[in-house]
Amino acid sequence: MTDVTQPIADSETAQPQALRLHTWKLTLAYDGTDFSGWQIQPGEPTVQGELQAALRRVTGEAPLPQGSGRTDAGVHALGQVASFELAANIPAENLQLALNRTLPPAIRVLESRTVRSTFHARHSTMAKTYEYRVFRERICPPFLARYVYACAWPMDLDLLQRSARHFEGEHNFLSFAATDPDLNNRNRIAALGDEEDPESSSDPSSLVEPAPAGKQGAIRTIFSSTWEQRNSEHGEILVYRVRGNGFLHHMVRNLVGTMLDVGRGYRMLDEIPEILAARSRSAAGPTAPAQGLFLHSVEYGEQDLAEATE
């Protein structure tokens, strides 16, 4: 007979131990043509949504990956960074291989690694580099059309270079930020201090005119801003490369649209300081099409990228 005075077995009383979560950093490349941007949207294909679904299929967990920035529909990435937490104890190489087997072919994981728990793909960012590609020939091959802006106007490369240098340094870039009619929602987000550094973002928390969001407002520092000429088997391509500590919604595409106006003689070079000073989107040039824009790379401090310790 069982002694009912005996204590209940430990297995019945023990509390479940808290799972140890691992912080992951993924570097991604994707063709943004067929996606409605990075951020999850109901009923729309998005990069963030596809990555979350792939993580669920591989690990049984579904963390929401946080991107370094939220690219818009049609915008591509050569080095997007995402971070998230997983309880699964899986080797980094195995996670990369498994995700690439289940993700759509337009999204590839280039690198996966665990990092310190303090790492965050967006908050830890020190600098980003974007590229914008302009195809210069009269006829753009159809297999390039998804990745360039076809612009055959006569163009003065020297004027493009000189206009690009005007943007280096610290400036208020409000004239180059997207205008959004939903100011009330954006002002509400701004009051919470939730700025996303949203170059190419479709989310309503992006910076807009005339109410800057977040603590930085519209002030950004551009470390380098240059054009270069590349020759490909299909013809000449002009590439604008810009590196900075942050970018506003549509900022790179609006910079490109304005500089192309200068390069083709539609605007004067000395108008650029006036456009910056105006702090009005209507003062700047048109928004260049999405398909020419690439998030090239994201930079972090060595401490942020240190391996996780037990």
KAHU-V553370 format. One line per field, one symbol per residue. phi: phi as a letter, one per 40 degrees, with the letter a starting at -180 (. if undefined). burial: 1 if it has 24 or more other C-alpha atoms within 12 Angstrom, else 0. Layout:
# KAHU-V553370
phi = ???
burial = ???
This chain:
# KAHU-V553370
phi = .cccccccddccbccccccccbcbbbbbbaccdcbcgccdbdgbcbccccccccccccbgbbccccccabccdgcbbbacbbbabbcdcbddcccdcccccbccdcbbccabacbccccadccccbabbbbbbbcbccbcdccbccbaccacddbcccccccccccccgcacbdcbcccbccccccccccccgbcbfcdgcbcccccbcbbccgccgbcbbbcaaabbbbbbcbhcbcbcbbbaciacdgdcccccdcccccccgcbcdcccdcccccfadccccccccccccbccabbbcdccccccbc
burial = 0000000000000000000001111111111110111111000011111111111001100011111111111111111111111101000100110011011101111111111111111111111111111111100000011111111000111011101111110011111111110000011011000111111111111111111111011111111111101000000111111111111111111111111111100010100100110011101111111111111111110001100000
